[in-house]
Amino acid sequence: MSKTITVRQKRSQIGSMPKTRATMRALGLRKIGDTNTLPDRPEIRGMIARVPHLIDIVVNDGKGS
């Protein structure tokens, strides 16, 4: 199994720049409380680095429980 990252939106996108909103959509987050599990890849890490003030992050190592 590979590593995954779980992201959860914790703050609203209202008032954010359009590029920030597009990044949140690309991460699969639309409203507060939404969560999405994504593969741990450099592209995803770059998107997360752009919006850390709006999301919570959990890295799953892929080893199971």
HTML snippet that shows the backbone in 3Dmol.js (N, CA, C, O; Angstrom):
<script src="https://3Dmol.org/build/3Dmol-min.js"></script>
<div id="view" style="width:600px;height:400px;position:relative"></div>
<script>
const pdb = `
ATOM      1  N   MET A   1       0.840  -1.188   0.000  1.00  0.00           N
ATOM      2  CA  MET A   1       0.000   0.000   0.000  1.00  0.00           C
ATOM      3  C   MET A   1       0.882   1.248   0.000  1.00  0.00           C
ATOM      4  O   MET A   1       1.986   1.245   0.545  1.00  0.00           O
ATOM      5  N   SER A   2       0.382   2.296  -0.612  1.00  0.00           N
ATOM      6  CA  SER A   2       1.149   3.534  -0.659  1.00  0.00           C
ATOM      7  C   SER A   2       0.621   4.525   0.368  1.00  0.00           C
ATOM      8  O   SER A   2      -0.467   4.358   0.920  1.00  0.00           O
ATOM      9  N   LYS A   3       1.408   5.549   0.608  1.00  0.00           N
ATOM     10  CA  LYS A   3       1.004   6.572   1.561  1.00  0.00           C
ATOM     11  C   LYS A   3      -0.135   7.400   0.989  1.00  0.00           C
ATOM     12  O   LYS A   3      -0.231   7.610  -0.220  1.00  0.00           O
ATOM     13  N   THR A   4      -0.992   7.862   1.883  1.00  0.00           N
ATOM     14  CA  THR A   4      -2.074   8.757   1.490  1.00  0.00           C
ATOM     15  C   THR A   4      -2.112   9.938   2.443  1.00  0.00           C
ATOM     16  O   THR A   4      -1.561   9.892   3.543  1.00  0.00           O
ATOM     17  N   ILE A   5      -2.767  10.984   2.001  1.00  0.00           N
ATOM     18  CA  ILE A   5      -2.964  12.186   2.809  1.00  0.00           C
ATOM     19  C   ILE A   5      -4.458  12.440   2.880  1.00  0.00           C
ATOM     20  O   ILE A   5      -5.142  12.458   1.856  1.00  0.00           O
ATOM     21  N   THR A   6      -4.961  12.635   4.081  1.00  0.00           N
ATOM     22  CA  THR A   6      -6.361  13.006   4.261  1.00  0.00           C
ATOM     23  C   THR A   6      -6.410  14.492   4.578  1.00  0.00           C
ATOM     24  O   THR A   6      -5.770  14.955   5.523  1.00  0.00           O
ATOM     25  N   VAL A   7      -7.174  15.240   3.782  1.00  0.00           N
ATOM     26  CA  VAL A   7      -7.309  16.683   4.000  1.00  0.00           C
ATOM     27  C   VAL A   7      -8.758  16.983   4.366  1.00  0.00           C
ATOM     28  O   VAL A   7      -9.687  16.366   3.844  1.00  0.00           O
ATOM     29  N   ARG A   8      -8.932  17.940   5.271  1.00  0.00           N
ATOM     30  CA  ARG A   8     -10.273  18.365   5.702  1.00  0.00           C
ATOM     31  C   ARG A   8     -10.322  19.874   5.676  1.00  0.00           C
ATOM     32  O   ARG A   8      -9.434  20.539   6.210  1.00  0.00           O
ATOM     33  N   GLN A   9     -11.353  20.419   5.060  1.00  0.00           N
ATOM     34  CA  GLN A   9     -11.494  21.875   5.016  1.00  0.00           C
ATOM     35  C   GLN A   9     -11.985  22.368   6.363  1.00  0.00           C
ATOM     36  O   GLN A   9     -12.996  21.893   6.880  1.00  0.00           O
ATOM     37  N   LYS A  10     -11.247  23.339   6.937  1.00  0.00           N
ATOM     38  CA  LYS A  10     -11.617  23.863   8.254  1.00  0.00           C
ATOM     39  C   LYS A  10     -12.079  25.311   8.206  1.00  0.00           C
ATOM     40  O   LYS A  10     -12.706  25.785   9.154  1.00  0.00           O
ATOM     41  N   ARG A  11     -11.786  26.022   7.131  1.00  0.00           N
ATOM     42  CA  ARG A  11     -12.201  27.417   7.010  1.00  0.00           C
ATOM     43  C   ARG A  11     -12.836  27.656   5.652  1.00  0.00           C
ATOM     44  O   ARG A  11     -12.629  26.892   4.709  1.00  0.00           O
ATOM     45  N   SER A  12     -13.613  28.731   5.566  1.00  0.00           N
ATOM     46  CA  SER A  12     -14.328  29.064   4.346  1.00  0.00           C
ATOM     47  C   SER A  12     -13.399  29.635   3.278  1.00  0.00           C
ATOM     48  O   SER A  12     -12.366  30.232   3.583  1.00  0.00           O
ATOM     49  N   GLN A  13     -13.788  29.440   2.024  1.00  0.00           N
ATOM     50  CA  GLN A  13     -13.041  29.992   0.899  1.00  0.00           C
ATOM     51  C   GLN A  13     -13.510  31.392   0.533  1.00  0.00           C
ATOM     52  O   GLN A  13     -12.934  32.025  -0.352  1.00  0.00           O
ATOM     53  N   ILE A  14     -14.538  31.878   1.198  1.00  0.00           N
ATOM     54  CA  ILE A  14     -15.079  33.194   0.892  1.00  0.00           C
ATOM     55  C   ILE A  14     -13.997  34.241   1.121  1.00  0.00           C
ATOM     56  O   ILE A  14     -13.346  34.252   2.165  1.00  0.00           O
ATOM     57  N   GLY A  15     -13.811  35.106   0.154  1.00  0.00           N
ATOM     58  CA  GLY A  15     -12.803  36.153   0.243  1.00  0.00           C
ATOM     59  C   GLY A  15     -11.434  35.724  -0.239  1.00  0.00           C
ATOM     60  O   GLY A  15     -10.503  36.530  -0.255  1.00  0.00           O
ATOM     61  N   SER A  16     -11.294  34.466  -0.634  1.00  0.00           N
ATOM     62  CA  SER A  16     -10.019  33.971  -1.127  1.00  0.00           C
ATOM     63  C   SER A  16      -9.834  34.354  -2.598  1.00  0.00           C
ATOM     64  O   SER A  16     -10.793  34.647  -3.312  1.00  0.00           O
ATOM     65  N   MET A  17      -8.577  34.341  -3.020  1.00  0.00           N
ATOM     66  CA  MET A  17      -8.256  34.611  -4.418  1.00  0.00           C
ATOM     67  C   MET A  17      -8.770  33.450  -5.286  1.00  0.00           C
ATOM     68  O   MET A  17      -8.883  32.322  -4.805  1.00  0.00           O
ATOM     69  N   PRO A  18      -9.078  33.722  -6.553  1.00  0.00           N
ATOM     70  CA  PRO A  18      -9.575  32.664  -7.439  1.00  0.00           C
ATOM     71  C   PRO A  18      -8.625  31.478  -7.557  1.00  0.00           C
ATOM     72  O   PRO A  18      -9.083  30.339  -7.653  1.00  0.00           O
ATOM     73  N   LYS A  19      -7.326  31.712  -7.552  1.00  0.00           N
ATOM     74  CA  LYS A  19      -6.371  30.610  -7.640  1.00  0.00           C
ATOM     75  C   LYS A  19      -6.450  29.713  -6.407  1.00  0.00           C
ATOM     76  O   LYS A  19      -6.297  28.496  -6.505  1.00  0.00           O
ATOM     77  N   THR A  20      -6.687  30.319  -5.255  1.00  0.00           N
ATOM     78  CA  THR A  20      -6.832  29.548  -4.021  1.00  0.00           C
ATOM     79  C   THR A  20      -8.084  28.688  -4.082  1.00  0.00           C
ATOM     80  O   THR A  20      -8.060  27.523  -3.685  1.00  0.00           O
ATOM     81  N   ARG A  21      -9.170  29.252  -4.573  1.00  0.00           N
ATOM     82  CA  ARG A  21     -10.419  28.491  -4.711  1.00  0.00           C
ATOM     83  C   ARG A  21     -10.248  27.329  -5.676  1.00  0.00           C
ATOM     84  O   ARG A  21     -10.762  26.236  -5.438  1.00  0.00           O
ATOM     85  N   ALA A  22      -9.525  27.565  -6.768  1.00  0.00           N
ATOM     86  CA  ALA A  22      -9.293  26.510  -7.747  1.00  0.00           C
ATOM     87  C   ALA A  22      -8.460  25.383  -7.139  1.00  0.00           C
ATOM     88  O   ALA A  22      -8.688  24.209  -7.432  1.00  0.00           O
ATOM     89  N   THR A  23      -7.506  25.738  -6.304  1.00  0.00           N
ATOM     90  CA  THR A  23      -6.684  24.729  -5.633  1.00  0.00           C
ATOM     91  C   THR A  23      -7.535  23.889  -4.695  1.00  0.00           C
ATOM     92  O   THR A  23      -7.375  22.670  -4.636  1.00  0.00           O
ATOM     93  N   MET A  24      -8.435  24.527  -3.964  1.00  0.00           N
ATOM     94  CA  MET A  24      -9.315  23.791  -3.062  1.00  0.00           C
ATOM     95  C   MET A  24     -10.216  22.834  -3.847  1.00  0.00           C
ATOM     96  O   MET A  24     -10.449  21.707  -3.411  1.00  0.00           O
ATOM     97  N   ARG A  25     -10.721  23.275  -4.997  1.00  0.00           N
ATOM     98  CA  ARG A  25     -11.543  22.400  -5.837  1.00  0.00           C
ATOM     99  C   ARG A  25     -10.729  21.220  -6.341  1.00  0.00           C
ATOM    100  O   ARG A  25     -11.224  20.094  -6.394  1.00  0.00           O
ATOM    101  N   ALA A  26      -9.467  21.480  -6.714  1.00  0.00           N
ATOM    102  CA  ALA A  26      -8.592  20.421  -7.206  1.00  0.00           C
ATOM    103  C   ALA A  26      -8.303  19.392  -6.113  1.00  0.00           C
ATOM    104  O   ALA A  26      -8.090  18.215  -6.405  1.00  0.00           O
ATOM    105  N   LEU A  27      -8.294  19.838  -4.858  1.00  0.00           N
ATOM    106  CA  LEU A  27      -8.115  18.926  -3.730  1.00  0.00           C
ATOM    107  C   LEU A  27      -9.407  18.182  -3.396  1.00  0.00           C
ATOM    108  O   LEU A  27      -9.403  17.271  -2.568  1.00  0.00           O
ATOM    109  N   GLY A  28     -10.515  18.568  -4.042  1.00  0.00           N
ATOM    110  CA  GLY A  28     -11.789  17.894  -3.824  1.00  0.00           C
ATOM    111  C   GLY A  28     -12.558  18.433  -2.643  1.00  0.00           C
ATOM    112  O   GLY A  28     -13.398  17.730  -2.082  1.00  0.00           O
ATOM    113  N   LEU A  29     -12.285  19.684  -2.246  1.00  0.00           N
ATOM    114  CA  LEU A  29     -12.944  20.297  -1.095  1.00  0.00           C
ATOM    115  C   LEU A  29     -13.840  21.431  -1.570  1.00  0.00           C
ATOM    116  O   LEU A  29     -13.408  22.307  -2.319  1.00  0.00           O
ATOM    117  N   ARG A  30     -15.100  21.404  -1.124  1.00  0.00           N
ATOM    118  CA  ARG A  30     -16.061  22.408  -1.565  1.00  0.00           C
ATOM    119  C   ARG A  30     -16.615  23.244  -0.422  1.00  0.00           C
ATOM    120  O   ARG A  30     -16.884  24.433  -0.594  1.00  0.00           O
ATOM    121  N   LYS A  31     -16.788  22.622   0.761  1.00  0.00           N
ATOM    122  CA  LYS A  31     -17.372  23.356   1.878  1.00  0.00           C
ATOM    123  C   LYS A  31     -16.726  22.915   3.181  1.00  0.00           C
ATOM    124  O   LYS A  31     -16.042  21.891   3.220  1.00  0.00           O
ATOM    125  N   ILE A  32     -16.932  23.666   4.231  1.00  0.00           N
ATOM    126  CA  ILE A  32     -16.334  23.372   5.531  1.00  0.00           C
ATOM    127  C   ILE A  32     -16.777  21.991   5.991  1.00  0.00           C
ATOM    128  O   ILE A  32     -17.958  21.648   5.929  1.00  0.00           O
ATOM    129  N   GLY A  33     -15.806  21.204   6.455  1.00  0.00           N
ATOM    130  CA  GLY A  33     -16.088  19.868   6.941  1.00  0.00           C
ATOM    131  C   GLY A  33     -15.862  18.775   5.907  1.00  0.00           C
ATOM    132  O   GLY A  33     -15.809  17.598   6.264  1.00  0.00           O
ATOM    133  N   ASP A  34     -15.726  19.138   4.629  1.00  0.00           N
ATOM    134  CA  ASP A  34     -15.455  18.139   3.591  1.00  0.00           C
ATOM    135  C   ASP A  34     -14.089  17.508   3.817  1.00  0.00           C
ATOM    136  O   ASP A  34     -13.143  18.191   4.212  1.00  0.00           O
ATOM    137  N   THR A  35     -13.984  16.210   3.569  1.00  0.00           N
ATOM    138  CA  THR A  35     -12.702  15.519   3.656  1.00  0.00           C
ATOM    139  C   THR A  35     -12.453  14.770   2.354  1.00  0.00           C
ATOM    140  O   THR A  35     -13.386  14.391   1.646  1.00  0.00           O
ATOM    141  N   ASN A  36     -11.174  14.565   2.054  1.00  0.00           N
ATOM    142  CA  ASN A  36     -10.790  13.813   0.869  1.00  0.00           C
ATOM    143  C   ASN A  36      -9.466  13.122   1.149  1.00  0.00           C
ATOM    144  O   ASN A  36      -8.584  13.690   1.793  1.00  0.00           O
ATOM    145  N   THR A  37      -9.333  11.904   0.667  1.00  0.00           N
ATOM    146  CA  THR A  37      -8.089  11.154   0.803  1.00  0.00           C
ATOM    147  C   THR A  37      -7.401  11.131  -0.554  1.00  0.00           C
ATOM    148  O   THR A  37      -7.981  10.721  -1.560  1.00  0.00           O
ATOM    149  N   LEU A  38      -6.149  11.581  -0.556  1.00  0.00           N
ATOM    150  CA  LEU A  38      -5.388  11.727  -1.794  1.00  0.00           C
ATOM    151  C   LEU A  38      -4.062  10.990  -1.680  1.00  0.00           C
ATOM    152  O   LEU A  38      -3.575  10.774  -0.571  1.00  0.00           O
ATOM    153  N   PRO A  39      -3.464  10.596  -2.813  1.00  0.00           N
ATOM    154  CA  PRO A  39      -2.141   9.954  -2.763  1.00  0.00           C
ATOM    155  C   PRO A  39      -1.076  10.963  -2.340  1.00  0.00           C
ATOM    156  O   PRO A  39      -1.179  12.150  -2.651  1.00  0.00           O
ATOM    157  N   ASP A  40      -0.066  10.491  -1.637  1.00  0.00           N
ATOM    158  CA  ASP A  40       1.019  11.363  -1.166  1.00  0.00           C
ATOM    159  C   ASP A  40       2.033  11.530  -2.300  1.00  0.00           C
ATOM    160  O   ASP A  40       2.988  10.762  -2.420  1.00  0.00           O
ATOM    161  N   ARG A  41       1.803  12.550  -3.127  1.00  0.00           N
ATOM    162  CA  ARG A  41       2.676  12.836  -4.264  1.00  0.00           C
ATOM    163  C   ARG A  41       3.116  14.298  -4.201  1.00  0.00           C
ATOM    164  O   ARG A  41       2.464  15.105  -3.539  1.00  0.00           O
ATOM    165  N   PRO A  42       4.203  14.649  -4.874  1.00  0.00           N
ATOM    166  CA  PRO A  42       4.687  16.036  -4.844  1.00  0.00           C
ATOM    167  C   PRO A  42       3.655  17.046  -5.346  1.00  0.00           C
ATOM    168  O   PRO A  42       3.595  18.165  -4.836  1.00  0.00           O
ATOM    169  N   GLU A  43       2.846  16.672  -6.330  1.00  0.00           N
ATOM    170  CA  GLU A  43       1.839  17.597  -6.850  1.00  0.00           C
ATOM    171  C   GLU A  43       0.807  17.937  -5.784  1.00  0.00           C
ATOM    172  O   GLU A  43       0.407  19.093  -5.640  1.00  0.00           O
ATOM    173  N   ILE A  44       0.384  16.932  -5.045  1.00  0.00           N
ATOM    174  CA  ILE A  44      -0.601  17.125  -3.972  1.00  0.00           C
ATOM    175  C   ILE A  44       0.021  17.941  -2.844  1.00  0.00           C
ATOM    176  O   ILE A  44      -0.618  18.842  -2.301  1.00  0.00           O
ATOM    177  N   ARG A  45       1.268  17.628  -2.490  1.00  0.00           N
ATOM    178  CA  ARG A  45       1.974  18.390  -1.444  1.00  0.00           C
ATOM    179  C   ARG A  45       2.067  19.868  -1.814  1.00  0.00           C
ATOM    180  O   ARG A  45       1.935  20.734  -0.949  1.00  0.00           O
ATOM    181  N   GLY A  46       2.294  20.161  -3.096  1.00  0.00           N
ATOM    182  CA  GLY A  46       2.372  21.550  -3.549  1.00  0.00           C
ATOM    183  C   GLY A  46       1.044  22.266  -3.404  1.00  0.00           C
ATOM    184  O   GLY A  46       1.003  23.431  -3.009  1.00  0.00           O
ATOM    185  N   MET A  47      -0.054  21.569  -3.724  1.00  0.00           N
ATOM    186  CA  MET A  47      -1.377  22.175  -3.561  1.00  0.00           C
ATOM    187  C   MET A  47      -1.673  22.436  -2.088  1.00  0.00           C
ATOM    188  O   MET A  47      -2.236  23.472  -1.734  1.00  0.00           O
ATOM    189  N   ILE A  48      -1.290  21.491  -1.234  1.00  0.00           N
ATOM    190  CA  ILE A  48      -1.512  21.650   0.204  1.00  0.00           C
ATOM    191  C   ILE A  48      -0.699  22.824   0.742  1.00  0.00           C
ATOM    192  O   ILE A  48      -1.175  23.565   1.601  1.00  0.00           O
ATOM    193  N   ALA A  49       0.521  22.995   0.243  1.00  0.00           N
ATOM    194  CA  ALA A  49       1.371  24.095   0.693  1.00  0.00           C
ATOM    195  C   ALA A  49       0.786  25.458   0.332  1.00  0.00           C
ATOM    196  O   ALA A  49       1.104  26.464   0.966  1.00  0.00           O
ATOM    197  N   ARG A  50      -0.060  25.483  -0.677  1.00  0.00           N
ATOM    198  CA  ARG A  50      -0.674  26.739  -1.114  1.00  0.00           C
ATOM    199  C   ARG A  50      -1.843  27.173  -0.223  1.00  0.00           C
ATOM    200  O   ARG A  50      -2.146  28.363  -0.141  1.00  0.00           O
ATOM    201  N   VAL A  51      -2.505  26.214   0.448  1.00  0.00           N
ATOM    202  CA  VAL A  51      -3.708  26.539   1.233  1.00  0.00           C
ATOM    203  C   VAL A  51      -3.666  25.972   2.656  1.00  0.00           C
ATOM    204  O   VAL A  51      -4.684  25.460   3.121  1.00  0.00           O
ATOM    205  N   PRO A  52      -2.535  26.039   3.369  1.00  0.00           N
ATOM    206  CA  PRO A  52      -2.493  25.412   4.698  1.00  0.00           C
ATOM    207  C   PRO A  52      -3.395  26.095   5.726  1.00  0.00           C
ATOM    208  O   PRO A  52      -3.775  25.483   6.724  1.00  0.00           O
ATOM    209  N   HIS A  53      -3.735  27.360   5.485  1.00  0.00           N
ATOM    210  CA  HIS A  53      -4.574  28.109   6.421  1.00  0.00           C
ATOM    211  C   HIS A  53      -6.048  27.711   6.326  1.00  0.00           C
ATOM    212  O   HIS A  53      -6.842  28.083   7.190  1.00  0.00           O
ATOM    213  N   LEU A  54      -6.422  26.963   5.293  1.00  0.00           N
ATOM    214  CA  LEU A  54      -7.812  26.574   5.106  1.00  0.00           C
ATOM    215  C   LEU A  54      -8.088  25.107   5.412  1.00  0.00           C
ATOM    216  O   LEU A  54      -9.249  24.703   5.475  1.00  0.00           O
ATOM    217  N   ILE A  55      -7.038  24.297   5.603  1.00  0.00           N
ATOM    218  CA  ILE A  55      -7.230  22.857   5.736  1.00  0.00           C
ATOM    219  C   ILE A  55      -6.480  22.269   6.921  1.00  0.00           C
ATOM    220  O   ILE A  55      -5.537  22.866   7.441  1.00  0.00           O
ATOM    221  N   ASP A  56      -6.922  21.077   7.338  1.00  0.00           N
ATOM    222  CA  ASP A  56      -6.203  20.231   8.288  1.00  0.00           C
ATOM    223  C   ASP A  56      -5.684  19.035   7.499  1.00  0.00           C
ATOM    224  O   ASP A  56      -6.337  18.568   6.566  1.00  0.00           O
ATOM    225  N   ILE A  57      -4.502  18.539   7.880  1.00  0.00           N
ATOM    226  CA  ILE A  57      -3.854  17.471   7.136  1.00  0.00           C
ATOM    227  C   ILE A  57      -3.528  16.307   8.055  1.00  0.00           C
ATOM    228  O   ILE A  57      -3.061  16.506   9.177  1.00  0.00           O
ATOM    229  N   VAL A  58      -3.779  15.065   7.571  1.00  0.00           N
ATOM    230  CA  VAL A  58      -3.376  13.849   8.269  1.00  0.00           C
ATOM    231  C   VAL A  58      -2.669  12.969   7.247  1.00  0.00           C
ATOM    232  O   VAL A  58      -3.236  12.660   6.199  1.00  0.00           O
ATOM    233  N   VAL A  59      -1.418  12.557   7.546  1.00  0.00           N
ATOM    234  CA  VAL A  59      -0.669  11.679   6.643  1.00  0.00           C
ATOM    235  C   VAL A  59      -0.829  10.244   7.143  1.00  0.00           C
ATOM    236  O   VAL A  59      -0.535   9.940   8.299  1.00  0.00           O
ATOM    237  N   ASN A  60      -1.300   9.367   6.250  1.00  0.00           N
ATOM    238  CA  ASN A  60      -1.480   7.953   6.554  1.00  0.00           C
ATOM    239  C   ASN A  60      -0.327   7.192   5.915  1.00  0.00           C
ATOM    240  O   ASN A  60      -0.049   7.369   4.729  1.00  0.00           O
ATOM    241  N   ASP A  61       0.348   6.344   6.695  1.00  0.00           N
ATOM    242  CA  ASP A  61       1.545   5.662   6.200  1.00  0.00           C
ATOM    243  C   ASP A  61       1.259   4.463   5.312  1.00  0.00           C
ATOM    244  O   ASP A  61       2.187   3.943   4.692  1.00  0.00           O
ATOM    245  N   GLY A  62       0.030   4.004   5.225  1.00  0.00           N
ATOM    246  CA  GLY A  62      -0.301   2.911   4.339  1.00  0.00           C
ATOM    247  C   GLY A  62      -0.031   1.523   4.941  1.00  0.00           C
ATOM    248  O   GLY A  62      -0.172   0.517   4.245  1.00  0.00           O
ATOM    249  N   LYS A  63       0.350   1.457   6.211  1.00  0.00           N
ATOM    250  CA  LYS A  63       0.649   0.173   6.849  1.00  0.00           C
ATOM    251  C   LYS A  63      -0.576  -0.451   7.508  1.00  0.00           C
ATOM    252  O   LYS A  63      -0.490  -1.556   8.044  1.00  0.00           O
ATOM    253  N   GLY A  64      -1.682   0.221   7.479  1.00  0.00           N
ATOM    254  CA  GLY A  64      -2.872  -0.304   8.133  1.00  0.00           C
ATOM    255  C   GLY A  64      -2.941   0.115   9.586  1.00  0.00           C
ATOM    256  O   GLY A  64      -2.314   1.100   9.976  1.00  0.00           O
ATOM    257  N   SER A  65      -3.695  -0.618  10.395  1.00  0.00           N
ATOM    258  CA  SER A  65      -3.897  -0.246  11.789  1.00  0.00           C
ATOM    259  C   SER A  65      -2.700  -0.482  12.640  1.00  0.00           C
ATOM    260  O   SER A  65      -2.733  -0.211  13.840  1.00  0.00           O
TER     261      SER A  65
END
`;
const viewer = $3Dmol.createViewer("view");
viewer.addModel(pdb, "pdb");
viewer.setStyle({}, {cartoon: {color: "spectrum"}});
viewer.zoomTo();
viewer.render();
</script>
